[in-house]
Each structure stands twice: as structure tokens, then as C-alpha cells.
Amino acid sequence: MKPNYRRCVSCRKVGLKEEFWRIVRVFPSGKVQLNEGMGRSAYICLQQSCLQTAQKKNKLGRSLRASVPEKLYQTLWQHLPPNNPPKQI
């Protein structure tokens, strides 16, 4: 079976599906949530810099074509892996 590759909406890095968070706009309700349900999906790295850029520039919202609730961003910030330094640009 071929591995599943995905791309981060923030830094555009390609990697295995397990290396990313999956954000889903659930069909047909349009609710945006973390890693549950079927519908339009966007993927983001587990990096502080990627999350910061995605939130600041609304990259998740544009990719999902829906508004992303602030509560979801707060959940993502809480689930960042410890000792994860920001990437140098």
C-alpha cells in the first residue's frame, strides 16, 4: 500500500499524513473541527511557526472555505508538542 502524503497549508511542506493535524469542514453542517468527520480537509504541521502563520494569515479558513473558530486555534495551541522551537525563515 502506498503511503499517504499531505501538504501543510502554512509552510507547504510535504510529509506523511501522520505528521500533520487534520482540520475538517464537516459536510453538510459546515462545522469546522479537529480530525473528525468527512468533508473538506486541510493539514497543518505540528510547528509553532506554522500554526502562528496559519492563524495570522487565515490560511486554514481560506483552504477550508469557511471561518475557523477561535476555540479551535486555542485547542491547537494547547496540543503543540513540548520543546518545539519555531522554525527559522
C-alpha positions in Angstrom: 0.0 0.0 0.0 1.3 3.5 -0.9 1.9 5.9 1.9 -0.4 8.9 2.2 1.3 12.2 1.7 -0.2 15.6 2.6 0.9 19.2 2.4 0.9 21.8 5.2 -1.3 24.8 4.3 1.2 27.1 6.1 4.8 26.1 5.1 3.8 23.9 2.1 6.0 21.0 3.5 5.0 17.6 2.2 5.1 14.7 4.6 3.2 11.6 5.8 -0.4 12.1 6.9 0.5 11.2 10.5 2.9 14.2 10.7 0.1 16.7 10.5 -3.1 17.9 12.2 -6.2 17.4 10.1 -8.8 20.2 10.2 -12.1 19.3 8.7 -15.1 21.3 7.5 -17.8 18.6 8.0 -20.3 18.0 5.3 -23.2 19.0 5.3 -23.2 21.0 8.5 -20.2 23.2 7.7 -18.8 22.9 11.2 -15.0 23.2 11.4 -13.3 20.7 13.8 -10.1 18.8 14.5 -9.6 15.4 12.9 -13.2 14.2 13.0 -15.7 13.6 10.2 -15.9 13.6 6.5 -15.7 16.7 4.3 -13.1 19.2 3.1 -9.8 18.8 4.9 -6.7 20.9 5.4 -3.5 19.8 7.1 -1.0 21.8 9.2 2.4 20.9 10.7 2.8 20.5 14.4 5.1 23.5 14.4 4.6 26.7 16.4 5.6 28.9 13.4 3.2 27.1 11.1 0.3 27.5 13.5 1.1 31.1 14.1 1.3 31.9 10.3 -1.9 30.0 9.6 -3.8 31.9 12.2 -2.4 35.3 11.3 -3.0 34.9 7.6 -6.2 32.8 7.8 -4.7 30.0 5.8 -6.9 27.4 7.3 -10.0 29.4 6.7 -9.1 30.0 3.0 -8.2 26.4 2.4 -11.5 25.1 4.0 -13.6 28.0 2.5 -15.1 28.5 6.0 -14.4 30.5 9.1 -12.3 28.7 11.7 -13.5 29.3 15.3 -11.0 30.8 17.7 -11.7 27.9 20.1 -10.1 25.5 17.5 -7.0 27.6 17.4 -6.8 27.6 21.2 -7.1 23.8 21.2 -4.3 23.5 18.6 -2.0 25.8 20.7 -2.6 23.6 23.7 -1.7 20.5 21.8 1.6 21.7 20.4 4.3 19.2 21.3 6.7 20.5 24.1 10.1 21.8 23.3 9.1 22.7 19.7 11.2 25.7 18.7 9.9 27.9 16.0 11.5 27.3 12.5 13.9 29.9 11.1 12.7 31.5 8.0 
